[in-house]
Amino acid sequence: MEQRVRVLIDCNDEKGLVYKISKVFYDRDLNIENNREFVDKEKGKFFMRTVVTGDFDSQELNQELQKAVPNNAQIKVITPRVKKIVILATKESHALGDILIRHEAGELDAQIEAVIANHDILEPLVRRFDIPFFHVSAEGMSREEHEEQMISLIDEQLFDYIVLAKYMRILTPKFVANYPQQIVNIHHSFLPAFIGANPYKQAHQRGVKIIGATAHFVTDDLDEGPIIAQDVIPVNHRLDWKDMQRAGRDVEKIVLSRALNLVLNDRVFVHGNKTIIF
């Protein structure tokens, strides 16, 4: 039966890999619709993302590709589908609202399973879009106790990724370990500069000429996970830190949307603490 898949290959580099992989597709009478590859010469690593169509069995294709590439290869044969996400939020509405609008307009290639927040302020906004909203207050609880409740609720959902839409709580290593390379965060700064709280005040005090935003995968190192997308805008001395914050929020929405599009369409390879983007 005719089908279309995305083939992702991550392996040690060696001579003739593109030929060997393409020959597998050719021998199976598959059509290559799109192909991108990259070699990290310092690490000796090869990355390839190919979209192919034809009549084939995905498991058999994976097995044939495994024979054609080095033994350590990580190969994924992915049938495109609408992925599912869970959104975590706190009080700020701009990032969450932008995702909800894109979802409603059919511009977000994902299904929002639920929005979970540690405050109930955003519930009316979420309910307007007919999305399930859950309030898990952290009041009177330790961080670990609160996260246990969050994990329990999150694990009731069927999802591919967790999106932190200005979820203003630092996650513990235990929480992060539960969802490796599944948590996408938007940070209100052009990382690695001005990490932590109040980056706009830090930027204003330093007299910066650009501000930006960074979307990244979450790791145990605060705001230092593999970067997926970034952008900046110019600012000047006429703006106070609140003006910068308003301008920065617009950048945050755009960067988070761009990062989600890349992740949801299987265009991101994580390579150490970096990413390869196709």
Beta strands, then each sheet from edge to edge (+ up, - down):
strand 1: 2-12
strand 2: 31-40
strand 3: 45-55
strand 4: 74-78
strand 5: 83-89
strand 6: 110-117
strand 7: 133-135
strand 8: 161-164
strand 9: 183-187
strand 10: 210-217
strand 11: 227-234
strand 12: 268-271
strand 13: 274-277
sheet 1: 2+ 3- 1+ 4-
sheet 2: 7+ 6+ 5+ 8+ 9+ 10- 11+
sheet 3: 12+ 13-
end
